[in-house]
Amino acid sequence: MNKLVPSPFPPVPPPVPVAAEAGAAATGGSAPAVATGRAWSKASGSGRNRNDRGAWERPAVTFAALDLGTNNCRLLVARRAGANGFRVVDAFSRIVRLGEGLGTTGRLADAAMDRTVDALRVCATRLAQRGVTRGRYVATEACRRAANCGEFLDRVRRETGIGIEIIDSDEEARLAVAGCAPLLAPAVPHAVVFDIGGGSTEIAWLHRGRPSGALQLFGLVSLPYGVVSLTERYGGDSFTEASYGMMVAEVRTALAPFEAQHGIARHIDGGKVQMLGSSGTVTTLAGIRLELPRYSRAAVDGTLLDFADIVRCSRRLATLDFAGRAAHPCIGPERADLVVAGCAILEAICATWPVGRLRVADRGVREGILMDLAAADRGGNGRGRR
């Protein structure tokens, strides 16, 4: 049994029911400033409304979670559903490639910042339209690394009204695990949970304690390998068998110290380890494996992928050129140059820990934020902004 290392964050809270996402991505338009607001409605002047029976009641609280990564800008807006859950009422996602060129220059490029601010204007409009009363808006690897990120975030606040905080890799992992936790099988005591991002890959080694069933962190690593950073080094058009193999080998080498520290592989033979992946790479491969005519979150989230199918599909994508990959409805031109790098990272993870199959999660940081906000609203304190 591994020694339990001190966790940088508390145990993952129990699952919160999440309804299906609603709303499609919007385009264009300028955005008003985002009001931080109060968690009580101002409609009645007293912060309360009367229901049909004339009794005072608390109006619906609207939460928002924004995750600005190296490659994507994602937003979820949700309202309380019952005593312990929330219902997503709006969703937005756009590929912005904020970290484009960051590995070479150490700075966010002007064009990348422009694209991202445009997407954030759309998010600001959504936040205002939905009357968001409590939200948390975070940025990850690209903003952690960029020398000019402070200037960029000042511009974002000035032009969109959104105040974005930069979170460290520990907090990013905590939120991702919290958002994905409902998909983990409670009967399996150990779990490898990973998120392949644009600029980094986070991997958590978890144990479900007894008798409480709470997830505890055994280990955490953030590797400087993401789909954008790896693509910029190896290219994104065509690959040889040798160049693809080099990417896999490089990531496997980077994973080796984490495996040596925690001895994860020795728990696998007894069926005591499950694996869960949260990333565009994993969800894309699931869509391809399911032969979807277009990507569907409802079909993909929670499905299982066998490692043999992952390797077969990954190697097939690596033989195609950019146009060939772009032609697939679950990939498209926006992801065609990045997906092979993601496949290489995924294949390295699967080879290091041959669990045999993994659970696919089309959820993560945003859902973790919403769970925090819902818990804070119930308890009157927590991590969310008002």
Secondary structure, 3 states (H helix, E strand, C coil): CCCCCCCCCCCECCCCCECCCCCCCCCCCCCCCCCCCCCCCCCCCCCCEECCCCCEECCCCEEEEEEECCCEEEEEEEEEECCCEEEEEEEEEEECCCCCCHHHHCCCCHHHHHHHHHHHHHHHHHHHHCCCCEEEEEECHHHHHCCCHHHHHHHHHHHHCCCCEECCHHHHHHHHHHHHHHHCCCCCCEEEEEEECCCCEEEEEEEECCCCCCEEEEEEEEECCCHHHHHHHHCCCCCCHHHHHHHHHHHHHHHHHHHHHHCHHHHCCCCCEEEEECCHHHHHHHHHHCCCCCCCHHHHCCCEEEHHHHHHHHHHHHHCCHHHHHCCCCCCCCCCCCHHHHHHHHHHHHHHCCCCEEEECCCCHHHHHHHHHHHHHHHCCCCCEC
